[in-house]
Amino acid sequence: MNKYKKADEAVKLIKSGDTVLVGGFGLSGTPLTLLDALTHHHAKELTVISNNLGEEGRGLGKLLLSGQLKKAIGSYFTTNRDAVAAWSRGELEIELIPQGTLAEAIRAGGAGLGGFYTKTAVGTKLAEGKEVREIDGEWYLFQKPLKGDVALIKAAKADKLGNLVYHRTARNFNPAMATAADLVIAEVDEIVETGTFHPEEVVTPHVYVDVVVRNRYVKKGGKYVVPS
């Protein structure tokens, strides 16, 4: 089964109103090529679940400026002034979730769990509107699982079946997000022959991956840049 598509073809599978999981921590492990393509797609009113909203004019920051986002759910948005400004103008809804809780909620979504209790954020504004209960003398906050219609993830390599391996810290939210969406689109630096990876190297098995897209950026000095 050929899972390879060009980025502009792959993002056409995203519909207006979809909830989109986007991997990455800062720009590390962020599917920059897919996000670029999405800014040229007509899908709008999107809810994004991601640790942060990229940087100003890069990654999800670029998608924010295109006006296609309705809501962002994540833990660390203050590094992008555009996100704060859009929220201040009432143009973007933001739901903040502590970083560890965010990661576990996505994992719970992928594992089919109904949610979990955590002590993090009890007694803070982040607990408003959420169930709080006492367990063995301690107070806990109930967190629902997080799932998406689509996941856009970034890996280092894919084989032709769609098995994925990651490079260092790019293995952040990406593997968990691959399990928590109905449709998974993976952006990779390289596509290799099936059988190239030892089974123990594979982090995301191919059964989770629906589409593979090749990254258009190249890595120089540890950063992805547009090829000259």
N, CA, C and O of each residue as an XYZ file, in Angstrom:
912
protein
N       0.844     -1.197      0.000
C       0.000      0.000      0.000
C       0.879      1.246      0.000
O       1.725      1.419      0.877
N       0.674      2.099     -0.975
C       1.482      3.310     -1.076
C       0.851      4.428     -0.241
O      -0.237      4.909     -0.556
N       1.535      4.827      0.807
C       1.008      5.869      1.685
C       1.579      7.242      1.365
O       1.197      8.227      1.997
N       2.468      7.327      0.415
C       3.140      8.596      0.136
C       2.224      9.564     -0.620
O       1.582      9.183     -1.598
N       2.170     10.807     -0.163
C       1.471     11.884     -0.857
C       2.292     13.153     -0.765
O       3.140     13.292      0.117
N       2.042     14.074     -1.673
C       2.620     15.409     -1.539
C       1.871     16.148     -0.428
O       0.717     15.842     -0.130
N       2.545     17.119      0.175
C       1.955     17.798      1.336
C       0.618     18.459      0.994
O      -0.335     18.373      1.769
N       0.546     19.117     -0.165
C      -0.709     19.803     -0.511
C      -1.849     18.825     -0.745
O      -3.012     19.170     -0.535
N      -1.530     17.600     -1.180
C      -2.571     16.577     -1.345
C      -3.011     16.047      0.018
O      -4.198     15.823      0.256
N      -2.048     15.853      0.898
C      -2.355     15.276      2.216
C      -3.262     16.190      3.040
O      -4.202     15.713      3.677
N      -2.994     17.492      3.036
C      -3.787     18.387      3.905
C      -5.215     18.571      3.389
O      -6.070     19.079      4.114
N      -5.483     18.161      2.140
C      -6.863     18.230      1.641
C      -7.780     17.281      2.404
O      -9.003     17.392      2.317
N      -7.186     16.338      3.159
C      -7.978     15.407      3.962
C      -8.490     16.068      5.243
O      -9.310     15.495      5.961
N      -8.001     17.275      5.522
C      -8.438     18.014      6.709
C      -9.643     18.880      6.352
O      -9.628     19.596      5.351
N     -10.699     18.808      7.189
C     -11.938     19.528      6.915
C     -12.114     20.687      7.901
O     -11.574     20.672      9.007
N     -12.877     21.683      7.472
C     -13.212     22.784      8.382
C     -13.886     22.235      9.637
O     -14.734     21.346      9.554
N     -13.507     22.766     10.798
C     -14.087     22.323     12.057
C     -13.377     21.142     12.684
O     -13.720     20.739     13.796
N     -12.390     20.575     11.994
C     -11.667     19.425     12.545
C     -10.848     19.809     13.776
O     -10.450     20.960     13.951
N     -10.612     18.812     14.617
C      -9.637     18.929     15.699
C      -8.344     18.272     15.242
O      -8.327     17.099     14.870
N      -7.256     19.047     15.273
C      -5.991     18.591     14.689
C      -4.914     18.540     15.777
O      -4.576     19.561     16.377
N      -4.391     17.360     16.020
C      -3.240     17.204     16.909
C      -1.980     17.538     16.123
O      -1.797     17.049     15.008
N      -1.111     18.363     16.694
C       0.123     18.749     16.002
C       1.309     18.508     16.932
O       1.396     19.110     18.003
N       2.212     17.637     16.526
C       3.368     17.295     17.340
C       4.380     18.432     17.404
O       4.331     19.382     16.624
N       5.306     18.304     18.365
C       6.370     19.293     18.467
C       6.460     19.907     19.845
O       5.481     19.990     20.587
N       7.671     20.334     20.162
C       7.947     21.047     21.406
C       8.797     22.235     20.988
O       9.963     22.064     20.635
N       8.224     23.453     21.022
C       8.865     24.537     20.278
C       8.734     24.180     18.805
O       7.639     23.876     18.332
N       9.833     24.215     18.089
C       9.802     23.768     16.691
C      10.413     22.383     16.530
O      10.412     21.834     15.428
N      10.937     21.807     17.616
C      11.529     20.475     17.528
C      10.433     19.429     17.362
O       9.525     19.323     18.187
N      10.533     18.664     16.288
C       9.517     17.653     16.043
C       8.230     18.209     15.492
O       7.186     17.560     15.568
N       8.290     19.407     14.937
C       7.089     20.034     14.364
C       7.027     19.764     12.854
O       8.035     19.917     12.165
N       5.877     19.371     12.339
C       5.741     19.097     10.900
C       5.599     20.387     10.084
O       4.498     20.744      9.664
N       6.709     21.074      9.866
C       6.694     22.405      9.249
C       6.120     22.387      7.832
O       5.379     23.291      7.446
N       6.466     21.356      7.063
C       5.992     21.289      5.673
C       4.472     21.151      5.615
O       3.812     21.815      4.815
N       3.924     20.290      6.461
C       2.470     20.103      6.487
C       1.756     21.377      6.930
O       0.710     21.730      6.385
N       2.325     22.066      7.923
C       1.690     23.296      8.391
C       1.745     24.387      7.326
O       0.798     25.157      7.174
N       2.855     24.453      6.590
C       2.923     25.397      5.467
C       1.807     25.110      4.465
O       1.103     26.017      4.022
N       1.659     23.828      4.117
C       0.636     23.440      3.128
C      -0.765     23.738      3.645
O      -1.644     24.139      2.882
N      -0.964     23.542      4.937
C      -2.297     23.778      5.516
C      -2.698     25.249      5.430
O      -3.886     25.560      5.340
N      -1.721     26.157      5.459
C      -2.060     27.580      5.346
C      -2.614     27.926      3.961
O      -3.236     28.974      3.783
N      -2.389     27.052      2.994
C      -2.918     27.277      1.637
C      -4.176     26.460      1.360
O      -4.695     26.474      0.244
N      -4.667     25.745      2.378
C      -5.861     24.907      2.257
C      -7.054     25.706      2.789
O      -6.882     26.615      3.601
N      -8.271     25.364      2.329
C      -9.443     26.155      2.714
C      -9.991     25.805      4.092
O     -10.879     26.502      4.582
N      -9.492     24.745      4.737
C     -10.034     24.350      6.040
C      -9.864     25.475      7.061
O      -8.792     26.073      7.162
N     -10.918     25.756      7.810
C     -10.874     26.827      8.810
C     -11.652     26.396     10.042
O     -12.152     25.273     10.099
N     -11.759     27.280     11.029
C     -12.437     26.947     12.291
C     -11.825     25.707     12.927
O     -12.531     24.881     13.506
N     -10.507     25.585     12.814
C      -9.812     24.404     13.326
C      -9.532     24.558     14.824
O      -9.251     25.653     15.313
N      -9.615     23.437     15.533
C      -9.123     23.370     16.909
C      -7.806     22.619     16.882
O      -7.739     21.487     16.404
N      -6.767     23.245     17.392
C      -5.440     22.628     17.414
C      -5.098     22.195     18.826
O      -5.256     22.963     19.775
N      -4.632     20.967     18.962
C      -4.097     20.483     20.229
C      -2.598     20.316     20.041
O      -2.151     19.457     19.281
N      -1.827     21.138     20.737
C      -0.376     21.110     20.585
C       0.259     21.738     21.818
O      -0.357     22.575     22.477
N       1.468     21.345     22.129
C       2.119     21.899     23.320
C       2.179     23.417     23.270
O       1.943     24.085     24.276
N       2.495     23.964     22.101
C       2.587     25.424     21.947
C       2.157     25.789     20.522
O       1.820     24.911     19.727
N       2.171     27.067     20.211
C       1.740     27.521     18.876
C       2.938     28.000     18.054
O       2.882     29.051     17.418
N       4.002     27.234     18.074
C       5.161     27.547     17.247
C       5.818     28.861     17.648
O       5.747     29.277     18.804
N       6.443     29.491     16.702
C       7.047     30.804     16.897
C       6.354     31.786     15.958
O       5.587     31.393     15.080
N       6.640     33.077     16.162
C       5.998     34.085     15.318
C       6.362     33.832     13.853
O       7.527     33.929     13.470
N       5.347     33.503     13.035
C       5.556     33.290     11.607
C       6.189     31.971     11.239
O       6.564     31.779     10.082
N       6.325     31.036     12.198
C       6.901     29.723     11.894
C       6.042     28.619     12.501
O       5.495     28.777     13.593
N       5.928     27.509     11.793
C       5.160     26.384     12.300
C       3.704     26.767     12.502
O       3.089     27.370     11.623
N       3.150     26.416     13.663
C       1.764     26.777     13.943
C       1.569     28.286     14.011
O       0.453     28.778     13.840
N       2.651     29.025     14.261
C       2.562     30.487     14.241
C       2.120     31.000     12.884
O       1.404     31.997     12.796
N       2.540     30.325     11.831
C       2.145     30.698     10.475
C       0.648     30.403     10.261
O      -0.072     31.191      9.647
N       0.200     29.245     10.784
C      -1.220     28.886     10.647
C      -2.103     29.829     11.450
O      -3.224     30.132     11.042
N      -1.610     30.286     12.574
C      -2.351     31.254     13.380
C      -2.590     32.539     12.594
O      -3.695     33.081     12.600
N      -1.545     33.024     11.916
C      -1.668     34.273     11.163
C      -2.596     34.137      9.953
O      -3.136     35.133      9.470
N      -2.781     32.908      9.465
C      -3.667     32.714      8.315
C      -5.138     32.778      8.719
O      -6.016     32.763      7.856
N      -5.415     32.850     10.020
C      -6.796     33.003     10.492
C      -7.627     31.744     10.436
O      -8.856     31.814     10.436
N      -6.972     30.572     10.388
C      -7.719     29.321     10.265
C      -8.004     28.646     11.607
O      -8.691     27.626     11.660
N      -7.473     29.218     12.688
C      -7.642     28.595     13.998
C      -8.795     29.223     14.764
O      -8.924     30.445     14.842
N      -9.630     28.356     15.327
C     -10.704     28.809     16.210
C     -10.282     28.679     17.666
O     -10.581     29.545     18.489
N      -9.581     27.582     17.979
C      -9.237     27.290     19.373
C      -7.904     26.565     19.431
O      -7.576     25.781     18.541
N      -7.138     26.829     20.482
C      -5.881     26.125     20.712
C      -5.895     25.540     22.117
O      -6.173     26.245     23.087
N      -5.597     24.258     22.223
C      -5.506     23.568     23.509
C      -4.058     23.155     23.699
O      -3.523     22.410     22.878
N      -3.408     23.619     24.762
C      -2.004     23.293     24.968
C      -1.509     23.868     26.271
O      -2.299     24.288     27.116
N      -0.190     23.887     26.436
C       0.358     24.261     27.748
C       1.285     25.466     27.744
O       1.610     25.992     28.808
N       1.722     25.918     26.560
C       2.816     26.887     26.585
C       2.705     27.821     25.381
O       3.396     27.634     24.380
N       1.829     28.831     25.482
C       1.548     29.685     24.323
C       2.226     31.045     24.394
O       2.199     31.800     23.421
N       2.834     31.368     25.530
C       3.341     32.731     25.703
C       4.603     33.027     24.905
O       4.997     34.190     24.816
N       5.258     32.019     24.317
C       6.449     32.290     23.502
C       6.076     32.886     22.150
O       6.939     33.404     21.442
N       4.807     32.817     21.790
C       4.359     33.377     20.513
C       3.456     34.577     20.797
O       2.294     34.411     21.168
N       3.993     35.782     20.622
C       3.228     36.993     20.931
C       1.965     37.097     20.081
O       0.964     37.668     20.515
N       2.013     36.541     18.860
C       0.832     36.590     17.999
C      -0.338     35.843     18.632
O      -1.492     36.250     18.496
N      -0.027     34.737     19.332
C      -1.090     33.954     19.976
C      -1.720     34.757     21.111
O      -2.942     34.791     21.254
N      -0.890     35.393     21.902
C      -1.402     36.201     23.011
C      -2.235     37.368     22.478
O      -3.289     37.687     23.029
N      -1.757     38.002     21.405
C      -2.486     39.135     20.822
C      -3.830     38.687     20.253
O      -4.834     39.378     20.427
N      -3.860     37.541     19.574
C      -5.114     37.033     18.997
C      -6.113     36.698     20.098
O      -7.308     36.958     19.959
N      -5.616     36.118     21.200
C      -6.494     35.808     22.338
C      -7.024     37.118     22.956
O      -8.197     37.198     23.321
N      -6.173     38.126     23.071
C      -6.586     39.403     23.670
C      -7.663     40.084     22.837
O      -8.530     40.767     23.381
N      -7.613     39.906     21.537
C      -8.624     40.513     20.634
C      -9.881     39.658     20.537
O     -10.839     40.048     19.870
N      -9.894     38.509     21.186
C     -11.059     37.634     21.115
C     -11.134     36.840     19.825
O     -12.195     36.338     19.458
N     -10.009     36.729     19.141
C      -9.997     36.016     17.857
C      -9.567     34.562     17.989
O      -9.640     33.799     17.026
N      -9.120     34.179     19.177
C      -8.643     32.808     19.395
C      -9.010     32.361     20.802
O      -8.682     33.032     21.780
N      -9.700     31.212     20.900
C      -9.962     30.608     22.201
C      -8.724     29.824     22.626
O      -8.093     29.160     21.804
N      -8.386     29.902     23.885
C      -7.242     29.155     24.408
C      -7.674     28.355     25.629
O      -8.315     28.889     26.535
N      -7.321     27.067     25.650
C      -7.531     26.221     26.825
C      -6.170     25.729     27.290
O      -5.500     24.970     26.591
N      -5.768     26.171     28.482
C      -4.457     25.799     29.009
C      -4.552     24.525     29.840
O      -5.449     24.378     30.670
N      -3.620     23.610     29.607
C      -3.528     22.359     30.362
C      -2.061     22.174     30.738
O      -1.195     22.306     29.873
N      -1.755     21.874     31.996
C      -0.352     21.636     32.372
C       0.304     20.607     31.452
O      -0.347     19.675     30.981
N       1.599     20.791     31.206
C       2.270     20.006     30.165
C       2.191     18.486     30.386
O       1.918     17.738     29.447
N       2.428     18.035     31.609
C       2.350     16.604     31.877
C       0.938     16.072     31.722
O       0.727     14.961     31.236
N      -0.028     16.884     32.142
C      -1.431     16.480     31.994
C      -1.813     16.407     30.519
O      -2.546     15.511     30.100
N      -1.308     17.362     29.738
C      -1.573     17.349     28.296
C      -1.056     16.051     27.669
O      -1.772     15.389     26.918
N       0.187     15.696     27.981
C       0.782     14.480     27.413
C      -0.016     13.242     27.822
O      -0.267     12.363     26.998
N      -0.409     13.175     29.078
C      -1.142     12.006     29.558
C      -2.554     11.960     28.977
O      -3.078     10.877     28.717
N      -3.178     13.132     28.770
C      -4.530     13.159     28.188
C      -4.508     12.648     26.751
O      -5.435     11.963     26.318
N      -3.453     12.981     26.015
C      -3.329     12.472     24.637
C      -3.071     10.969     24.655
O      -3.641     10.218     23.863
N      -2.184     10.533     25.590
C      -1.922      9.092     25.709
C      -3.207      8.350     26.066
O      -3.477      7.275     25.531
N      -4.005      8.932     26.978
C      -5.269      8.314     27.373
C      -6.228      8.233     26.182
O      -6.945      7.247     26.011
N      -6.225      9.289     25.364
C      -7.065      9.264     24.170
C      -6.685      8.129     23.239
O      -7.552      7.449     22.690
N      -5.397      7.928     23.065
C      -4.928      6.857     22.189
C      -5.156      5.479     22.758
O      -5.319      4.509     22.018
N      -5.167      5.389     24.099
C      -5.340      4.093     24.757
C      -6.803      3.734     24.975
O      -7.111      2.641     25.451
N      -7.708      4.651     24.627
C      -9.131      4.374     24.789
C      -9.625      4.508     26.214
O     -10.652      3.932     26.574
N      -8.906      5.261     27.026
C      -9.327      5.463     28.414
C     -10.356      6.585     28.510
O     -10.415      7.456     27.643
N     -11.159      6.560     29.561
C     -12.194      7.572     29.742
C     -11.728      8.817     30.450
O     -12.499      9.762     30.613
N     -10.473      8.838     30.877
C      -9.911      9.982     31.577
C      -9.087      9.511     32.770
O      -8.868      8.313     32.950
N      -8.630     10.462     33.584
C      -7.803     10.102     34.738
C      -7.840     11.242     35.756
O      -8.240     12.362     35.438
N      -7.418     10.939     36.980
C      -7.335     11.944     38.035
C      -5.877     12.333     38.268
O      -4.993     11.477     38.296
N      -5.637     13.632     38.434
C      -4.300     14.137     38.687
C      -4.347     15.215     39.760
O      -5.342     15.928     39.888
N      -3.277     15.333     40.526
C      -3.216     16.377     41.551
C      -2.811     17.722     40.956
O      -3.041     18.769     41.561
N      -2.204     17.690     39.764
C      -1.719     18.919     39.145
C      -2.875     19.857     38.816
O      -3.862     19.443     38.208
N      -2.753     21.106     39.214
C      -3.701     22.197     38.930
C      -4.866     22.265     39.900
O      -5.708     23.155     39.789
N      -4.930     21.335     40.856
C      -5.985     21.436     41.877
C      -5.822     22.761     42.624
O      -4.716     23.113     43.035
N      -6.927     23.495     42.797
C      -6.901     24.753     43.532
C      -6.476     25.946     42.697
O      -6.318     27.042     43.235
N      -6.286     25.765     41.396
C      -5.902     26.871     40.522
C      -7.051     27.194     39.563
O      -8.064     26.494     39.536
N      -6.880     28.264     38.775
C      -7.925     28.636     37.800
C      -8.087     27.560     36.731
O      -9.146     27.463     36.111
N      -7.034     26.736     36.505
C      -7.136     25.685     35.499
C      -8.093     24.579     35.922
O      -8.481     23.745     35.104
N      -8.476     24.569     37.206
C      -9.401     23.549     37.695
C     -10.859     23.978     37.558
O     -11.767     23.175     37.777
N     -11.086     25.249     37.195
C     -12.457     25.746     37.123
C     -13.266     24.972     36.085
O     -12.833     24.786     34.948
N     -14.458     24.524     36.506
C     -15.344     23.795     35.602
C     -15.031     22.320     35.486
O     -15.701     21.602     34.744
N     -14.018     21.852     36.213
C     -13.660     20.438     36.131
C     -13.979     19.730     37.447
O     -13.983     20.346     38.514
N     -14.243     18.440     37.354
C     -14.565     17.649     38.535
C     -13.338     17.510     39.440
O     -12.245     17.186     38.975
N     -13.535     17.758     40.727
C     -12.479     17.556     41.708
C     -13.021     16.612     42.784
O     -14.135     16.808     43.269
N     -12.255     15.605     43.157
C     -12.727     14.673     44.188
C     -11.583     14.267     45.104
O     -10.408     14.335     44.743
N     -11.972     13.840     46.309
C     -10.996     13.417     47.297
C     -10.776     11.916     47.187
O     -11.733     11.142     47.162
N      -9.520     11.509     47.121
C      -9.169     10.089     47.088
C      -8.120      9.847     48.170
O      -7.024     10.405     48.110
N      -8.446      9.028     49.146
C      -7.520      8.703     50.242
C      -6.926      9.964     50.884
O      -5.736     10.023     51.195
N      -7.785     10.961     51.071
C      -7.358     12.166     51.778
C      -6.650     13.199     50.931
O      -6.215     14.225     51.454
N      -6.520     12.955     49.620
C      -5.864     13.907     48.711
C      -6.880     14.355     47.662
O      -7.765     13.590     47.279
N      -6.745     15.609     47.199
C      -7.666     16.125     46.190
C      -7.075     15.948     44.787
O      -5.900     16.217     44.535
N      -7.929     15.493     43.909
C      -7.513     15.227     42.529
C      -8.476     15.894     41.539
O      -9.652     16.110     41.833
N      -7.946     16.206     40.379
C      -8.707     16.833     39.288
C      -8.921     15.811     38.178
O      -7.993     15.109     37.777
N     -10.172     15.735     37.680
C     -10.437     14.788     36.593
C     -10.116     15.427     35.242
O     -10.578     16.526     34.938
N      -9.327     14.732     34.448
C      -8.972     15.203     33.116
C      -9.507     14.220     32.073
O      -9.196     13.030     32.104
N     -10.311     14.738     31.157
C     -10.810     13.894     30.074
C      -9.684     13.585     29.083
O      -8.695     14.316     29.027
N      -9.822     12.514     28.305
C      -8.822     12.219     27.279
C      -8.929     13.220     26.138
O      -9.972     13.844     25.946
N      -7.857     13.369     25.390
C      -7.840     14.231     24.213
C      -7.625     13.380     22.967
O      -6.716     12.550     22.914
N      -8.477     13.599     21.965
C      -8.352     12.901     20.686
C      -8.555     13.904     19.553
O      -9.085     14.995     19.767
N      -8.136     13.531     18.359
C      -8.277     14.419     17.222
C      -8.877     13.720     16.018
O      -8.864     12.494     15.918
N      -9.403     14.523     15.108
C      -9.808     13.972     13.813
C      -8.565     13.623     12.997
O      -8.532     12.623     12.280
N      -7.548     14.470     13.123
C      -6.314     14.314     12.339
C      -5.119     14.562     13.271
O      -5.191     15.397     14.173
N      -4.029     13.834     13.043
C      -2.757     14.138     13.711
C      -1.715     14.448     12.642
O      -1.549     13.695     11.682
N      -1.012     15.572     12.825
C       0.114     15.919     11.961
C       1.372     15.729     12.803
O       1.599     16.465     13.764
N       2.180     14.751     12.443
C       3.352     14.440     13.264
C       4.622     14.503     12.412
O       4.562     14.516     11.182
N       5.768     14.542     13.090
C       7.070     14.655     12.419
C       8.001     13.552     12.920
O       8.200     13.389     14.124
N       8.568     12.799     11.973
C       9.538     11.763     12.315
C      10.770     11.940     11.441
O      10.751     12.695     10.469
N      11.841     11.237     11.795
C      13.064     11.340     11.002
C      12.952     10.519      9.718
O      13.257     11.010      8.631
N      12.514      9.271      9.850
C      12.441      8.380      8.690
C      11.170      7.547      8.742
O      10.631      7.254      9.809
N      10.712      7.176      7.548
C       9.636      6.191      7.416
C      10.101      5.145      6.424
O      10.802      5.465      5.464
N       9.715      3.893      6.650
C       9.909      2.934      5.563
C       8.656      2.958      4.694
O       7.713      3.698      4.977
N       8.648      2.155      3.647
C       7.552      2.265      2.680
C       6.220      1.740      3.212
O       5.176      1.958      2.598
N       6.255      1.038      4.372
C       4.996      0.649      5.014
C       4.443      1.775      5.886
O       3.248      1.824      6.175
N       5.354      2.698      6.308
C       4.930      3.772      7.199
C       5.412      3.593      8.621
O       4.990      4.344      9.501
N       6.289      2.617      8.886
C       6.913      2.519     10.209
C       7.793      3.740     10.432
O       8.494      4.172      9.516
N       7.765      4.303     11.641
C       8.457      5.565     11.895
C       9.536      5.436     12.967
O       9.364      4.738     13.966
N      10.666      6.134     12.731
C      11.685      6.338     13.765
C      11.889      7.843     13.900
O      11.683      8.594     12.946
N      12.297      8.280     15.096
C      12.414      9.707     15.398
C      13.850     10.069     15.714
O      14.672      9.204     16.013
N      14.143     11.365     15.644
C      15.475     11.857     15.982
C      15.423     12.583     17.318
O      14.823     13.652     17.429
N      16.051     12.000     18.326
C      16.228     12.623     19.634
C      14.948     13.265     20.188
O      13.938     12.587     20.376
N      15.001     14.597     20.452
C      13.866     15.227     21.135
C      12.632     15.384     20.252
O      11.577     15.800     20.730
N      12.756     15.056     18.980
C      11.558     15.043     18.135
C      10.589     13.954     18.590
O       9.423     13.917     18.196
N      11.120     13.069     19.435
C      10.245     12.042     20.021
C       9.573     12.627     21.256
O       9.743     12.116     22.363
N       8.812     13.697     21.064
C       8.139     14.340     22.182
C       6.667     13.929     22.193
O       6.343     12.852     22.695
N       5.790     14.735     21.669
C       4.366     14.393     21.649
C       3.999     13.520     20.441
O       2.910     12.946     20.397
N       4.899     13.422     19.475
C       4.551     12.767     18.210
C       4.088     11.315     18.357
O       3.033     10.976     17.821
N       4.827     10.436     19.059
C       4.365      9.042     19.146
C       2.988      8.904     19.793
O       2.172      8.101     19.341
N       2.725      9.676     20.843
C       1.411      9.575     21.502
C       0.305     10.080     20.577
O      -0.774      9.491     20.516
N       0.576     11.180     19.853
C      -0.448     11.719     18.953
C      -0.787     10.751     17.823
O      -1.908     10.742     17.316
N       0.195      9.935     17.435
C      -0.058      8.974     16.354
C      -1.119      7.950     16.733
O      -1.724      7.322     15.865
N      -1.342      7.785     18.035
C      -2.337      6.797     18.490
C      -3.697      7.429     18.771
O      -4.672      6.714     19.004
N      -3.776      8.764     18.752
C      -4.962      9.438     19.285
C      -5.776     10.187     18.233
O      -6.547     11.082     18.581
N      -5.621      9.843     16.962
C      -6.389     10.523     15.911
C      -6.927      9.512     14.913
O      -6.359      8.437     14.724
N      -8.038      9.879     14.276
C      -8.631      8.986     13.277
C      -7.762      8.893     12.027
O      -7.699      7.846     11.383
N      -7.095      9.993     11.689
C      -6.240     10.047     10.500
C      -4.869     10.576     10.913
O      -4.778     11.627     11.547
N      -3.811      9.865     10.562
C      -2.460     10.266     10.952
C      -1.622     10.534      9.703
O      -1.439      9.660      8.856
N      -1.119     11.764      9.614
C      -0.268     12.169      8.489
C       1.121     12.443      9.057
O       1.282     13.307      9.919
N       2.110     11.720      8.583
C       3.473     11.833      9.101
C       4.380     12.516      8.086
O       4.454     12.111      6.926
N       5.065     13.556      8.541
C       6.089     14.231      7.725
C       7.451     13.668      8.128
O       7.767     13.601      9.316
N       8.257     13.262      7.146
C       9.555     12.633      7.448
C      10.636     13.236      6.565
O      10.364     13.771      5.490
N      11.893     13.133      7.057
C      13.025     13.625      6.268
C      13.383     12.653      5.160
O      13.884     13.061      4.111
N      13.132     11.373      5.383
C      13.612     10.355      4.449
C      12.661      9.161      4.427
O      12.130      8.755      5.460
N      12.461      8.613      3.247
C      11.665      7.389      3.100
C      12.609      6.284      2.614
O      13.275      6.434      1.590
N      12.658      5.184      3.350
C      13.605      4.108      3.047
C      12.844      2.825      2.725
O      11.630      2.738      2.911
N      13.576      1.843      2.243
C      12.961      0.570      1.882
C      12.443     -0.151      3.136
O      13.047     -0.072      4.206
N      11.329     -0.844      2.981
C      10.801     -1.661      4.074
C      11.826     -2.729      4.456
O      12.402     -3.380      3.584
N      12.048     -2.906      5.734
C      13.045     -3.853      6.216
C      14.343     -3.182      6.616
O      15.225     -3.829      7.181
N      14.476     -1.893      6.334
C      15.680     -1.148      6.716
C      15.812     -1.046      8.231
O      16.915     -1.131      8.771
N      14.677     -0.863      8.921
C      14.715     -0.714     10.379
C      14.675     -2.080     11.046
O      13.966     -2.983     10.602
N      15.455     -2.221     12.131
C      15.246     -3.378     13.003
C      13.918     -3.150     13.734
O      13.613     -2.017     14.107
N      13.134     -4.191     13.944
C      11.834     -4.004     14.612
C      11.925     -3.241     15.924
O      11.003     -2.508     16.282
N      13.046     -3.409     16.652
C      13.165     -2.716     17.936
C      13.414     -1.214     17.779
O      13.270     -0.462     18.742
N      13.788     -0.770     16.566
C      14.002      0.661     16.324
C      12.696      1.412     16.104
O      12.617      2.618     16.333
N      11.681      0.694     15.660
C      10.426      1.344     15.286
C       9.713      1.866     16.530
O       9.451      1.114     17.469
N       9.404      3.155     16.526
C       8.685      3.771     17.650
C       7.189      3.803     17.357
O       6.380      3.440     18.211
N       6.820      4.234     16.156
C       5.414      4.232     15.743
C       5.204      3.179     14.658
O       5.679      3.360     13.537
N       4.513      2.095     14.958
C       4.259      1.063     13.940
C       3.373      1.591     12.803
O       2.579      2.513     12.986
N       3.531      0.991     11.652
C       2.859      1.483     10.447
C       1.342      1.443     10.525
O       0.668      2.171      9.796
N       0.789      0.596     11.406
C      -0.680      0.497     11.475
C      -1.309      1.804     11.949
O      -2.502      2.027     11.745
N      -0.515      2.667     12.580
C      -1.047      3.951     13.044
C      -0.937      5.046     11.973
O      -1.537      6.111     12.121
N      -0.197      4.801     10.926
C       0.138      5.865      9.971
C      -0.644      5.668      8.669
O      -0.567      4.617      8.033
N      -1.395      6.700      8.291
C      -2.213      6.616      7.077
C      -1.527      7.238      5.867
O      -1.650      6.732      4.752
N      -0.802      8.338      6.086
C      -0.195      9.084      4.971
C       1.227      9.488      5.369
O       1.475      9.855      6.518
N       2.153      9.418      4.416
C       3.536      9.858      4.647
C       3.861     10.966      3.656
O       3.608     10.843      2.457
N       4.427     12.055      4.180
C       4.804     13.225      3.369
C       6.289     13.503      3.587
O       6.778     13.385      4.710
N       6.999     13.865      2.547
C       8.419     14.173      2.702
C       8.610     15.644      3.097
O       7.976     16.535      2.533
N       9.488     15.880      4.068
C       9.819     17.215      4.533
C      10.531     18.007      3.441
O      11.460     17.498      2.813
N      10.100     19.259      3.208
C      10.759     20.067      2.174
C      11.919     20.883      2.750
O      12.718     21.447      2.003
N      12.006     20.942      4.085
C      13.092     21.678      4.727
C      14.343     20.796      4.797
O      14.249     19.572      4.712
N      15.512     21.422      4.951
C      16.757     20.674      5.152
C      17.360     21.113      6.483
O      17.145     22.236      6.939
N      18.125     20.201      7.100
C      18.671     20.489      8.421
C      20.087     21.042      8.301
O      20.971     20.399      7.734
N      20.294     22.251      8.847
C      21.612     22.876      8.867
C      21.866     23.414     10.266
O      21.062     24.179     10.798
N      22.998     23.010     10.869
C      23.324     23.489     12.211
C      22.274     23.149     13.241
O      22.061     23.906     14.188
N      21.617     22.017     13.068
C      20.615     21.586     14.032
C      19.253     22.209     13.836
O      18.335     21.934     14.609
N      19.093     23.065     12.793
C      17.793     23.696     12.533
C      17.326     23.375     11.118
O      18.132     23.212     10.202
N      16.012     23.290     10.963
C      15.441     23.086      9.642
C      15.295     24.435      8.932
O      14.685     25.360      9.468
N      15.856     24.543      7.725
C      15.776     25.782      6.951
C      15.266     25.459      5.554
O      15.359     24.323      5.089
N      14.730     26.468      4.902
C      14.263     26.289      3.516
C      15.481     26.141      2.616
O      16.397     26.960      2.687
N      15.511     25.097      1.757
C      16.683     24.918      0.890
C      16.863     26.090     -0.060
O      15.894     26.618     -0.605
N      18.124     26.494     -0.252
C      18.399     27.635     -1.131
C      18.433     27.181     -2.596
O      18.650     27.998     -3.491
